[in-house]
Amino acid sequence: MKHAVLALACLVLAPSVWSAALLRCEVTYAGSTQVFETGPVADPYPVPSRDMGGRFWFKPVMVGQGGRVDYVKLYAYLDTPKQPVLIHEAVHLPPFQTGATPYALTGTHHLYAGPVERELIYSCTLHGVQP
């Protein structure tokens, strides 16, 4: 009986655990790569920007719920003495490719900014998107 209850609990919980979409971005600055993973959020505003070597900020946002993705927005900022300055915004809207393999959402982007044209490189994939 105990095994039957455990098996039933796994079947009930498994779809909610495995059906969540995941946005995975690899971001490189000055030869150092960071991987940012984020799940769907209802409100994009509290999602934090992430520091890239004290020169850039990167903010990946995926709005949706569970495996449903309403949109993805990617922001890159140049850090300046006064404030971060938006240098890039990419908006990705559905339909998104679904399936077991990750979907290459962005390809590889090279961004250049600042007085000596520093380079930020990023690429993002979507995982677990439901139709």
Disulfide bonds with the S-S distance in Angstrom:
Cys25-Cys124 2.08
